[in-house]
Amino acid sequence: MRQNPSGFLQMPFFSFEATDTQGRRRQGQIQGTTPDQVRQLLTGQGLQNVQIRVAAAPVAAPTPKAATAQPVKSVPVSVPAPTLPAEPKEHKPTRLSDKDRMFFFGQLGRFYHSGIAPNKALEELADRARSPGQQETFREIARLTGGGTGLGAAMRQYPDYFSPDDAATMEAGEKSGELTAACDAIAQQADKSHRLKKQLRWYTLTLTVMAGLFPILLGIVNGSLASMKVQDAAGGSLPVVSTAAKYTGQGISSMLPALAAGITAFFLLRWIWQRDQFLMLRHRLVLAIPLVNGRARAESLLRLAFSLQNLAKAGLAPKTSFDIAADSMPNRELARRAREAAAQMRENQSLSDALRSAGLFDPQMNDVVSTGEITGDVPRAMAQVASAQAGDYDARDTNFSHLSRVLLYIPLAIMVVTMLAILYLTLYSGIIRQLTTD
């Protein structure tokens, strides 16, 4: 450490030469405490083959001599009271939606592909973020990555914005130098999930509208019957339109409290169900529903195979690889099972044995991994497993998208037929009752 003219310790300067992920040569100067600390900082920014040497500190400009003080006549001045800085606003954290994830990781992957450092890419994405909370979070992650923290580790510090599976997938991509591929994998999965949820939202909206219309239509029928009864009692002397409007309005008004209570209960239960406290229960329920469990399972196994492939490239021990990759599965129940299997894994146990014990992949996939261990090419074996899982996931996603358009609308059709039957029977029985009474 040098001491500058002000008496403070000054960190030395280091010159560096390195190559980025695209093989291009980078060089420059940076301040740091030790060569090892500087090397770790540059490696965290995605640079490789880093060479460090001590550089001379920039020569500081000469300090100008102080001017001779001249006597100045004292003049009273009114000094305004200092203004206290405004307290920073706290923004409610909101986890990135599938659409946000698709654009965020898609753009981040393009930045990495062009050789831009992670912290610079995140600062650029922070300027494009939609909410102030996202802007602050992206800038803080940029600061952490610029200081040598891995991107996956930085994302784990913000679980309200980034899910554990996305952070683990990025960590696996970092360790293998495949950050672009990791970003693309997350963006593609988010795109398919966004399209599926958009389709389900339309179905839910249609179902909600139909359920909300039923009490109103029932009120119109009851009001019309009441209007007919009053009109018959008056011998048909009452104004037809105003009498019908009066009793129809009363019939609708009588149903409004029930309608308001139903709408309130629906949105309250929906809000409670979507809270993080019920996340594990929702994911367990998905695995228990025959129509969707195959797609959810294939999605998680694809991410697990992709992460294990990247970690095998990095040359990590099987247990370490399984520990990291287990958290990359989007379905948290499957991730829990994988973490339990990883915790029980011995240090000298092979990856194929651990995968068999977990019971996640098909036996044929475990055999492929075992062959890779025997031949000494586990990365290639895991690439074959990932390719097979990608094909399975694409097929199940397409099938579910097509089947849901038919199967999910069957309950809606049954609901519409039931509503029409109730309205018809109410109107028909009311008319028959009135004719019989007369």
C-alpha positions in Angstrom: 0.0 0.0 0.0 1.2 3.5 -0.9 0.5 6.6 1.1 -0.9 9.5 -0.9 -0.1 13.2 -0.1 -3.2 13.4 2.0 -1.9 10.7 4.4 -4.4 8.0 3.3 -3.4 4.5 2.1 -3.8 4.1 -1.6 -4.3 0.7 -3.3 -1.7 -0.2 -5.9 -2.4 -0.3 -9.6 -2.2 -3.6 -11.6 -1.9 -4.0 -15.4 -3.8 -7.0 -16.7 -4.1 -9.0 -20.0 -6.8 -11.6 -20.5 -9.2 -13.1 -23.0 -13.0 -12.9 -22.9 -15.4 -15.7 -23.5 -15.2 -15.1 -27.3 -11.4 -15.4 -27.3 -10.8 -11.7 -27.8 -7.8 -10.0 -26.0 -8.5 -7.5 -23.2 -6.1 -5.3 -21.3 -6.1 -2.4 -19.0 -5.3 -1.2 -15.5 -7.2 -1.8 -12.2 -6.7 -1.0 -8.5 -6.7 -3.8 -5.9 -5.1 -5.0 -2.7 -3.3 -8.1 -4.0 -2.7 -9.8 -7.4 -4.9 -12.7 -6.3 -7.7 -10.4 -5.4 -7.5 -8.6 -8.8 -7.4 -12.0 -10.6 -10.5 -13.2 -8.7 -12.3 -9.9 -9.6 -11.5 -10.2 -13.3 -12.4 -13.9 -13.4 -15.8 -13.1 -11.9 -16.3 -10.7 -14.8 -16.0 -13.6 -17.3 -12.3 -13.1 -18.3 -10.0 -16.0 -18.8 -6.2 -16.5 -18.9 -5.6 -13.5 -16.7 -2.1 -12.2 -16.4 -1.3 -9.6 -13.7 1.7 -7.3 -13.1 2.2 -4.4 -10.8 1.9 -1.0 -12.6 3.1 2.4 -11.6 0.4 4.5 -10.1 -0.7 7.5 -12.1 1.2 10.6 -11.3 -0.9 13.0 -9.3 -1.1 16.6 -10.4 1.0 19.0 -8.3 -0.8 20.5 -5.5 -1.2 24.3 -6.1 0.2 26.6 -3.5 -2.3 28.2 -1.3 -2.9 31.9 -2.1 -2.1 34.5 0.5 -5.1 35.3 2.5 -6.3 39.0 2.2 -8.3 40.7 4.9 -12.0 40.8 3.9 -14.6 42.9 5.4 -17.1 40.8 7.3 -20.7 41.0 5.8 -23.6 39.4 7.6 -25.2 36.8 5.3 -28.5 35.0 5.8 -27.8 31.2 5.5 -30.8 29.0 4.8 -31.4 26.0 6.9 -29.9 22.9 5.5 -32.3 20.6 3.6 -32.3 17.0 4.8 -32.0 14.4 2.1 -35.3 12.7 1.3 -35.6 9.1 2.7 -35.3 6.5 -0.1 -38.6 5.0 -1.1 -39.0 1.4 -0.3 -40.4 -0.6 -3.2 -42.4 -3.7 -2.7 -40.5 -6.6 -4.2 -42.2 -8.5 -7.0 -40.8 -11.7 -8.5 -40.2 -11.5 -12.2 -43.1 -12.7 -14.2 -42.5 -15.3 -17.0 -42.6 -12.5 -19.5 -40.1 -10.4 -17.5 -37.8 -13.5 -17.2 -38.0 -14.2 -20.9 -36.9 -10.6 -21.9 -34.4 -10.3 -19.0 -32.5 -13.5 -19.6 -32.8 -13.3 -23.3 -31.2 -9.9 -23.4 -28.6 -10.9 -20.8 -27.6 -13.8 -23.0 -27.1 -11.5 -26.0 -24.9 -9.2 -23.9 -22.7 -12.2 -22.8 -22.5 -13.5 -26.3 -21.1 -10.1 -27.4 -18.4 -10.2 -24.7 -19.8 -7.5 -22.4 -19.0 -8.0 -18.7 -21.9 -9.1 -16.5 -21.9 -6.0 -14.3 -22.1 -3.7 -17.4 -24.9 -5.8 -18.9 -26.9 -5.6 -15.7 -26.5 -1.9 -15.5 -27.8 -1.6 -19.0 -30.8 -3.8 -18.1 -31.4 -1.8 -15.0 -32.0 1.3 -17.2 -34.6 -0.7 -19.1 -36.4 -2.2 -16.1 -40.1 -1.5 -15.8 -40.3 -0.9 -12.0 -38.1 1.1 -9.6 -37.7 -2.0 -7.5 -36.3 -4.0 -10.4 -34.0 -1.1 -11.3 -32.5 -1.0 -7.8 -32.2 -4.8 -7.6 -30.4 -5.1 -11.0 -28.0 -2.3 -10.1 -27.2 -3.9 -6.8 -26.5 -7.2 -8.5 -24.3 -5.4 -11.0 -22.4 -3.9 -8.0 -22.0 -7.4 -6.5 -20.8 -9.0 -9.7 -18.4 -6.1 -10.3 -16.9 -6.8 -6.9 -16.2 -10.5 -7.7 -19.5 -12.2 -6.6 -20.8 -14.8 -9.0 -24.0 -13.9 -10.8 -25.9 -17.0 -9.5 -24.8 -16.2 -5.9 -25.9 -12.6 -6.3 -29.3 -13.6 -7.5 -29.7 -15.9 -4.5 -29.5 -12.8 -2.3 -32.7 -11.5 -3.9 -35.2 -14.4 -3.7 -38.2 -12.0 -4.0 -37.1 -11.2 -7.6 -35.3 -14.4 -8.8 -36.4 -17.9 -8.2 -33.9 -20.5 -6.8 -34.0 -22.6 -10.0 -32.9 -19.6 -12.1 -30.1 -18.7 -9.7 -28.8 -22.3 -9.6 -29.0 -22.6 -13.4 -26.9 -19.4 -13.8 -24.4 -20.7 -11.2 -24.0 -23.9 -13.2 -23.5 -21.9 -16.4 -20.8 -19.7 -14.7 -18.8 -22.6 -13.5 -18.6 -24.1 -17.0 -18.3 -20.8 -18.9 -21.7 -21.4 -20.6 -23.5 -18.3 -19.3 -25.0 -17.6 -22.7 -26.5 -21.1 -23.0 -27.8 -20.9 -19.4 -29.6 -17.6 -20.2 -31.1 -19.0 -23.4 -32.3 -22.1 -21.5 -34.1 -20.0 -18.9 -35.5 -17.6 -21.6 -36.9 -20.5 -23.6 -38.6 -22.1 -20.6 -40.1 -18.7 -19.6 -41.4 -18.2 -23.0 -43.3 -21.5 -23.1 -44.6 -21.0 -19.5 -45.8 -17.5 -20.4 -47.7 -18.8 -23.5 -49.3 -21.6 -21.4 -50.4 -19.3 -18.6 -51.8 -16.8 -21.1 -54.0 -19.5 -22.5 -55.1 -20.6 -19.0 -55.8 -17.0 -18.1 -58.3 -16.7 -21.0 -60.0 -19.8 -19.8 -60.2 -18.6 -16.2 -61.5 -15.2 -17.4 -64.3 -16.9 -19.4 -65.2 -19.1 -16.5 -65.3 -16.1 -14.1 -67.5 -14.0 -16.4 -70.0 -16.8 -16.9 -70.2 -17.5 -13.2 -70.7 -13.7 -12.6 -73.5 -13.5 -15.2 -75.6 -16.3 -13.8 -76.9 -14.4 -10.7 -77.8 -11.4 -12.9 -79.7 -13.6 -15.4 -81.5 -15.4 -12.6 -82.5 -12.0 -11.1 -83.9 -11.0 -14.5 -85.9 -14.2 -14.7 -87.3 -13.8 -11.2 -88.0 -10.1 -11.8 -89.9 -10.9 -15.0 -92.0 -13.5 -13.2 -92.8 -11.0 -10.5 -93.8 -8.4 -13.1 -96.1 -10.8 -14.8 -97.8 -11.7 -11.5 -98.4 -8.0 -10.6 -99.6 -7.2 -14.1 -102.1 -10.1 -13.9 -103.4 -9.0 -10.5 -104.0 -5.5 -11.9 -105.9 -6.9 -14.9 -103.2 -5.7 -17.3 -103.8 -2.0 -16.6 -100.2 -1.2 -15.5 -97.6 0.2 -17.9 -95.8 -2.8 -19.4 -92.3 -1.3 -19.8 -92.0 0.5 -16.5 -93.5 -2.3 -14.5 -91.2 -4.9 -16.1 -88.2 -2.6 -15.6 -89.1 -2.0 -11.9 -89.4 -5.7 -10.9 -86.5 -6.8 -13.1 -84.4 -4.2 -11.3 -85.6 -5.5 -8.0 -84.7 -9.0 -9.0 -81.2 -8.0 -10.1 -80.7 -6.0 -6.9 -81.7 -9.0 -4.7 -78.9 -11.0 -6.3 -76.1 -8.3 -6.1 -75.1 -9.1 -2.4 -74.6 -12.8 -3.3 -72.6 -11.8 -6.5 -70.4 -9.3 -4.5 -69.8 -11.9 -1.8 -68.8 -14.5 -4.5 -66.5 -12.2 -6.3 -64.8 -11.1 -3.1 -64.4 -14.7 -1.9 -62.9 -15.7 -5.3 -60.3 -13.0 -5.4 -59.4 -13.4 -1.7 -58.9 -17.1 -2.1 -56.9 -16.6 -5.3 -54.6 -14.1 -3.5 -54.1 -16.5 -0.6 -53.5 -19.4 -2.8 -50.8 -17.6 -4.8 -48.8 -16.6 -1.8 -45.3 -18.1 -1.3 -46.5 -20.1 1.8 -48.5 -22.3 -0.6 -45.8 -22.7 -3.2 -44.8 -26.2 -2.2 -48.4 -27.3 -2.0 -49.1 -25.9 -5.5 -46.2 -27.7 -6.9 -47.2 -31.0 -5.2 -50.7 -30.6 -6.6 -49.3 -30.1 -10.1 -47.5 -33.4 -9.8 -50.7 -35.1 -8.8 -52.9 -33.9 -11.7 -52.6 -36.3 -14.7 -53.1 -33.7 -17.3 -50.2 -31.5 -16.2 -47.8 -33.6 -14.2 -46.0 -35.0 -17.2 -45.2 -31.5 -18.6 -44.0 -30.2 -15.1 -41.8 -33.3 -14.6 -40.2 -33.0 -18.1 -39.6 -29.3 -17.6 -37.7 -29.9 -14.3 -35.7 -32.9 -15.6 -34.6 -30.9 -18.6 -33.2 -28.2 -16.4 -31.5 -30.7 -14.1 -29.9 -32.5 -17.1 -28.7 -29.1 -18.5 -27.2 -28.0 -15.2 -25.4 -31.4 -14.7 -24.1 -31.2 -18.2 -22.5 -27.8 -17.5 -21.2 -28.8 -14.1 -19.6 -31.9 -15.7 -17.8 -29.6 -18.1 -16.4 -27.7 -15.2 -14.9 -30.9 -13.8 -16.6 -30.7 -10.4 -17.0 -33.7 -8.2 -20.3 -35.6 -8.7 -21.7 -34.8 -5.2 -20.9 -31.0 -5.7 -22.5 -31.1 -9.1 -25.6 -32.8 -7.8 -25.9 -30.4 -4.9 -25.9 -27.4 -7.2 -28.0 -28.9 -10.0 -30.7 -30.2 -7.6 -31.9 -26.6 -7.0 -32.1 -25.8 -10.7 -35.4 -27.7 -11.1 -38.4 -25.4 -11.4 -40.8 -27.7 -9.5 -39.9 -27.2 -5.9 -41.2 -30.6 -4.8 -38.9 -32.4 -7.3 -36.1 -30.1 -6.3 -36.7 -31.1 -2.7 -36.4 -34.8 -3.6 -33.2 -34.2 -5.6 -31.7 -32.2 -2.7 -32.5 -35.1 -0.3 -30.8 -37.5 -2.7 -27.8 -35.2 -3.0 -27.5 -35.0 0.8 -27.4 -38.7 1.1 -24.8 -39.1 -1.6 -21.3 -40.2 -0.5 -18.2 -38.4 -1.7 -16.9 -41.4 -3.6 -20.4 -42.3 -5.1 -20.9 -42.0 -8.8 -23.4 -39.7 -10.3 -25.3 -42.5 -12.1 -25.8 -44.3 -8.7 -27.1 -41.1 -7.1 -29.5 -40.5 -10.0 -30.8 -44.1 -9.7 -31.3 -43.6 -6.0 -33.3 -40.4 -6.6 -35.5 -42.1 -9.2 -35.9 -39.0 -11.2 -34.7 -40.0 -14.7 -35.8 -43.1 -16.7 -33.5 -46.1 -16.2 -32.2 -45.7 -19.8 -31.0 -42.2 -19.0 -29.2 -43.4 -15.9 -27.5 -46.1 -18.1 -26.3 -43.4 -20.5 -24.7 -41.5 -17.6 -23.1 -44.7 -16.3 -21.6 -45.3 -19.8 -20.2 -41.8 -19.8 -18.5 -42.4 -16.4 -16.9 -45.6 -17.7 -15.6 -44.0 -20.9 -14.5 -40.9 -19.1 -16.9 -38.6 -21.0 -19.6 -37.6 -18.6 -20.2 -34.1 -20.2 -21.1 -35.8 -23.5 -23.3 -38.3 -21.8 -25.2 -35.6 -19.9 -25.6 -33.7 -23.2 -27.3 -36.8 -24.7 -29.6 -36.9 -21.6 -30.4 -33.2 -21.9 -31.1 -33.6 -25.6 -33.5 -36.4 -24.9 -35.2 -34.5 -22.1 -35.6 -31.5 -24.4 -37.4 -33.5 -26.9 -39.7 -35.0 -24.3 -40.4 -31.6 -22.8 -41.2 -30.1 -26.2 -43.6 -32.9 -27.0 -45.4 -32.8 -23.7 -45.7 -29.0 -23.9 -47.2 -29.1 -27.4 -49.6 -31.9 -26.4 -50.8 -30.1 -23.3 -51.3 -26.9 -25.2 -53.5 -28.8 -27.7 -55.4 -30.9 -25.2 -56.1 -28.1 -22.8 -58.1 -26.3 -25.5 -60.5 -29.2 -25.5 -60.4 -30.7 -22.1 -60.4 -27.5 -20.1 -63.4 -26.2 -22.0 -65.5 -29.3 -21.3 -66.2 -28.2 -17.7 -67.1 -24.7 -19.1 -69.6 -26.3 -21.5 -71.1 -28.3 -18.7 -71.4 -25.2 -16.6 -73.1 -23.2 -19.4 -75.6 -26.1 -20.0 -76.4 -26.3 -16.3 -76.9 -22.6 -16.1 -79.3 -22.5 -19.0 -81.2 -25.5 -17.6 -81.7 -23.8 -14.3 -82.8 -20.5 -15.9 -85.2 -22.4 -18.2 -86.7 -24.5 -15.4 -87.1 -21.4 -13.2 -88.9 -19.5 -15.9 -91.0 -22.5 -17.0 -92.0 -23.5 -13.5 -92.9 -19.9 -12.6 -95.1 -19.5 -15.7 -96.8 -22.9 -15.0 -97.3 -22.0 -11.3 -98.9 -18.7 -12.2 -101.2 -20.2 -14.9 -102.3 -22.9 -12.4 -103.0 -20.4 -9.7 -105.1 -18.4 -12.0 
